[in-house]
């Protein structure tokens, strides 16, 4: 029988014998989405915790927390963003464009699930629900819902503008440098605009690396050039969701709670992505 002598604190004791699985997420904001908006009715089976304990959270702490809990006999799991693969320099895994193959990789072990999309915010990018909110509270609201093809085109334009920014951010990571703030190039609506800004910052010896990264990002389109919903969701997997939302907020004069409004709408319409639901069901052991 396990001994309490080997368990460090009362919270650990409670976790070990609570009968629930602990699910670590990267931030308090992620917990607000998962627990307060999406899976608030799963408290009997799951306890969501942020890895941010006041001194920085993120993917590294998620992995460490799960490892520590498992060593203490506590049933715990972790969910990390796809960008964790970049942070951990796992580039072959990052560039896998086939979702089914990607899910089989398990680069951090069986108890840590790296999401198919860049981060939690990417799962909020539902075209229909965003357009409904923009019509209600965005710039020029209230207004009628636009034709869907126009909305998709606008969103794909934002994605195209983000591709050079993402490639530059990945290049900066490889060089041990920080990415620009979320507001970087947020007002530039076209790809050629962001491309001009980025090209001025890249030194000649890095230009080939940058172009290679751009090609790797564009591979997520799977050669789909049409203005379709499928095109948006495919490229969405490798683009920074926070930057996309920041662009929407800037171009539509939206408030800071826009993410949580989207999360609530997605729950109300039963649109939580199947990938997320499957992960949660697996953790309910």
C-alpha positions as CSV (number, residue, x, y, z in Angstrom):
1,X,0.0,0.0,0.0
2,X,1.3,3.5,-0.8
3,X,2.5,5.6,2.1
4,X,1.6,9.2,2.8
5,X,5.3,9.7,3.8
6,X,6.2,9.8,0.2
7,X,3.7,12.5,-0.7
8,X,4.8,16.1,-0.2
9,X,1.6,18.2,0.6
10,X,-2.1,18.0,1.3
11,X,-3.0,19.0,-2.3
12,X,-1.0,16.1,-3.6
13,X,-2.7,13.7,-1.1
14,X,-6.1,15.0,-2.2
15,X,-5.2,14.7,-5.9
16,X,-4.0,11.1,-5.4
17,X,-7.2,9.9,-3.8
18,X,-9.8,12.2,-5.5
19,X,-10.8,9.7,-8.2
20,X,-10.4,12.4,-10.8
21,X,-7.8,12.9,-13.6
22,X,-5.9,16.1,-13.4
23,X,-5.5,17.9,-16.8
24,X,-2.8,20.5,-17.0
25,X,-3.1,23.4,-19.4
26,X,-0.6,26.0,-20.3
27,X,-2.3,29.1,-18.8
28,X,-5.1,30.4,-16.7
29,X,-6.8,31.7,-19.9
30,X,-6.8,28.1,-21.3
31,X,-8.4,26.9,-18.1
32,X,-11.1,29.6,-18.4
33,X,-11.9,28.2,-21.8
34,X,-11.8,24.5,-21.0
35,X,-13.3,24.5,-17.5
36,X,-15.5,27.7,-17.4
37,X,-16.8,27.6,-21.0
38,X,-16.5,24.1,-22.4
39,X,-16.2,21.2,-19.9
40,X,-17.7,22.7,-16.7
41,X,-20.0,19.6,-16.5
42,X,-17.0,17.2,-16.3
43,X,-16.0,18.0,-12.7
44,X,-16.8,14.5,-11.5
45,X,-14.1,13.1,-13.8
46,X,-11.6,15.8,-14.5
47,X,-9.8,18.7,-12.7
48,X,-8.3,21.3,-15.0
49,X,-5.3,23.1,-13.7
50,X,-3.1,25.9,-15.1
51,X,0.6,25.3,-15.2
52,X,1.1,29.0,-14.5
53,X,1.8,29.2,-10.8
54,X,2.6,32.9,-10.8
55,X,6.1,32.6,-12.2
56,X,5.4,31.6,-15.8
57,X,3.6,28.6,-17.1
58,X,3.6,27.2,-20.6
59,X,4.4,23.9,-22.2
60,X,7.5,23.1,-20.1
61,X,5.6,23.3,-16.8
62,X,2.7,21.2,-18.2
63,X,5.2,18.4,-19.0
64,X,7.0,18.7,-15.7
65,X,3.8,18.7,-13.7
66,X,2.5,15.6,-15.4
67,X,5.8,13.8,-14.8
68,X,5.9,14.8,-11.1
69,X,2.3,13.7,-10.6
70,X,2.8,10.4,-12.2
71,X,5.9,9.7,-10.1
72,X,3.6,10.3,-7.0
73,X,1.0,8.0,-8.3
74,X,-1.4,10.8,-9.4
75,X,-3.4,10.2,-12.5
76,X,-2.7,13.3,-14.6
77,X,-2.4,14.4,-18.2
78,X,-1.4,17.5,-20.2
79,X,-2.6,19.4,-23.2
80,X,0.0,21.6,-25.0
81,X,-0.2,23.8,-28.0
82,X,1.3,22.7,-31.3
83,X,3.8,25.5,-30.9
84,X,5.4,23.4,-28.1
85,X,7.0,21.5,-30.9
86,X,8.7,24.6,-32.0
87,X,9.7,25.6,-28.4
88,X,11.2,22.1,-28.0
89,X,12.8,22.2,-31.5
90,X,10.9,19.1,-32.7
91,X,10.8,20.4,-36.3
92,X,10.0,17.1,-38.1
93,X,6.9,16.6,-35.9
94,X,5.9,20.3,-36.2
95,X,5.9,20.0,-40.1
96,X,3.7,16.9,-40.2
97,X,0.7,18.0,-42.3
98,X,-1.3,14.8,-42.0
99,X,-3.4,15.1,-38.8
100,X,-3.8,11.3,-38.4
101,X,-0.1,10.7,-38.6
102,X,0.5,13.7,-36.3
103,X,-1.7,12.3,-33.6
104,X,0.3,9.1,-33.6
105,X,3.6,10.7,-33.0
106,X,3.4,11.3,-29.2
107,X,6.6,13.4,-29.0
108,X,6.1,14.0,-25.2
109,X,4.9,10.5,-24.3
110,X,1.4,9.0,-23.9
111,X,0.2,11.4,-21.2
112,X,0.8,14.7,-23.1
113,X,-1.3,15.6,-26.1
114,X,0.1,18.3,-28.4
115,X,-2.8,19.8,-30.3
116,X,-3.1,19.7,-34.1
117,X,-3.5,23.5,-34.2
118,X,-1.1,26.1,-33.1
119,X,-2.8,26.9,-29.8
120,X,-6.1,26.9,-28.0
121,X,-7.2,30.1,-29.7
122,X,-7.2,28.4,-33.1
123,X,-10.1,26.2,-32.0
124,X,-12.1,29.4,-31.5
125,X,-11.8,30.4,-35.1
126,X,-15.2,29.3,-36.3
127,X,-16.1,31.3,-39.4
128,X,-19.9,31.4,-38.8
129,X,-19.7,32.2,-35.1
130,X,-17.1,34.9,-35.6
131,X,-19.2,36.6,-38.3
132,X,-22.3,36.5,-36.1
133,X,-20.3,38.3,-33.3
134,X,-18.8,40.8,-35.8
135,X,-22.3,41.6,-37.1
136,X,-23.5,42.2,-33.5
137,X,-20.6,44.0,-31.9
138,X,-18.0,44.7,-34.5
139,X,-17.2,47.8,-36.5
140,X,-20.3,49.1,-38.2
141,X,-22.6,46.9,-36.1
142,X,-25.4,46.1,-35.9
143,X,-25.4,44.8,-39.5
144,X,-26.6,41.9,-41.6
145,X,-24.5,38.7,-41.8
146,X,-22.3,38.8,-44.9
147,X,-22.2,36.2,-47.6
148,X,-20.0,33.4,-46.3
149,X,-17.6,33.5,-49.3
150,X,-16.8,37.1,-48.5
151,X,-16.0,36.2,-44.9
152,X,-13.8,33.3,-45.9
153,X,-11.9,35.5,-48.3
154,X,-11.3,38.1,-45.6
155,X,-10.1,35.5,-43.1
156,X,-7.8,33.8,-45.7
157,X,-6.3,37.3,-46.4
158,X,-5.5,37.6,-42.7
159,X,-3.9,34.1,-42.9
160,X,-1.8,35.1,-45.9
161,X,-0.6,38.2,-44.1
162,X,0.4,36.1,-41.1
163,X,2.5,33.6,-43.1
164,X,5.6,35.9,-43.3
165,X,5.2,36.8,-39.7
166,X,5.1,33.2,-38.6
167,X,8.1,32.3,-40.8
168,X,10.0,35.2,-39.2
169,X,9.0,34.1,-35.7
170,X,10.2,30.6,-36.3
171,X,13.5,31.9,-37.8
172,X,13.9,34.1,-34.7
173,X,13.3,31.1,-32.4
174,X,16.1,29.2,-34.2
175,X,18.4,32.1,-33.6
176,X,17.5,32.3,-29.9
177,X,15.6,35.5,-30.2
178,X,12.1,36.6,-29.1
179,X,9.2,37.1,-31.5
180,X,7.6,40.6,-31.9
181,X,4.6,41.6,-29.8
182,X,1.1,40.6,-30.9
183,X,0.5,44.0,-32.2
184,X,3.3,43.7,-34.8
185,X,2.0,44.4,-38.3
186,X,-1.5,44.0,-36.9
187,X,-2.9,46.8,-39.2
188,X,-1.3,45.4,-42.4
189,X,-4.1,43.7,-44.2
190,X,-2.2,42.2,-47.1
191,X,0.6,39.6,-47.4
192,X,2.7,41.9,-49.5
193,X,2.6,44.5,-46.7
194,X,3.8,42.2,-44.0
195,X,6.3,40.6,-46.4
196,X,8.0,44.0,-47.1
197,X,8.4,44.6,-43.3
198,X,9.8,41.2,-42.7
199,X,12.2,41.2,-45.7
200,X,13.8,44.4,-44.4
201,X,14.6,42.7,-41.1
202,X,16.2,39.5,-42.5
203,X,19.9,39.4,-43.2
204,X,21.1,37.8,-46.4
205,X,22.5,34.7,-44.8
206,X,19.1,33.9,-43.3
207,X,16.9,34.5,-46.4
208,X,17.2,30.9,-47.7
209,X,16.2,29.5,-44.2
210,X,13.3,32.0,-44.2
211,X,12.0,30.9,-47.6
212,X,12.3,27.2,-46.6
213,X,10.1,27.9,-43.5
214,X,7.6,29.7,-45.7
215,X,7.3,26.7,-48.0
216,X,6.9,24.4,-44.9
217,X,4.0,26.6,-43.7
218,X,2.4,26.7,-47.1
219,X,2.5,22.9,-47.2
220,X,-0.4,22.9,-44.7
221,X,-2.7,24.3,-47.4
222,X,-2.2,20.9,-49.2
223,X,-2.2,22.8,-52.5
224,X,-5.8,24.0,-51.9
225,X,-5.9,27.4,-53.5
226,X,-9.7,27.9,-53.6
227,X,-11.5,30.3,-51.3
228,X,-13.1,27.6,-49.2
229,X,-13.8,26.8,-45.5
230,X,-11.5,23.8,-45.9
231,X,-8.6,26.1,-47.0
232,X,-9.0,28.2,-43.9
233,X,-9.1,25.4,-41.4
234,X,-6.1,23.7,-43.0
235,X,-3.7,26.7,-42.9
236,X,-5.2,27.6,-39.5
237,X,-3.3,24.6,-38.0
238,X,0.1,26.3,-38.3
239,X,-0.7,30.0,-37.8
240,X,-0.7,31.9,-34.5
241,X,-4.3,32.0,-33.3
242,X,-3.7,34.8,-30.9
243,X,-2.3,37.0,-33.7
244,X,-5.3,36.1,-35.9
245,X,-7.7,37.2,-33.1
246,X,-5.6,40.3,-32.5
247,X,-6.0,41.2,-36.1
248,X,-9.8,40.7,-35.9
249,X,-10.0,42.8,-32.8
250,X,-7.9,45.6,-34.4
251,X,-9.8,45.7,-37.7
252,X,-13.2,45.4,-36.0
253,X,-12.7,47.5,-32.8
254,X,-13.5,44.6,-30.5
255,X,-13.0,44.3,-26.8
256,X,-10.6,42.1,-24.9
257,X,-13.2,39.5,-24.0
258,X,-13.8,38.5,-27.6
259,X,-12.0,35.1,-27.1
260,X,-14.3,34.1,-24.2
261,X,-17.4,35.2,-26.1
262,X,-16.4,33.0,-29.0
263,X,-15.7,30.1,-26.6
264,X,-19.1,30.4,-25.1
265,X,-20.8,30.5,-28.6
266,X,-18.9,27.4,-29.7
267,X,-20.1,25.5,-26.6
268,X,-23.7,26.7,-27.1
269,X,-23.7,25.6,-30.7
270,X,-22.1,22.2,-29.9
271,X,-19.1,23.1,-32.1
272,X,-16.2,22.1,-29.9
273,X,-13.8,20.4,-32.2
274,X,-13.9,16.6,-32.3
275,X,-10.2,16.5,-31.6
276,X,-10.6,18.3,-28.3
277,X,-13.6,16.1,-27.3
278,X,-11.7,12.9,-28.1
279,X,-8.8,14.0,-25.9
280,X,-11.1,14.8,-23.0
281,X,-12.9,11.5,-23.3
282,X,-9.5,9.6,-23.3
283,X,-8.5,11.4,-20.1
284,X,-11.7,10.3,-18.3
285,X,-10.3,7.0,-17.2
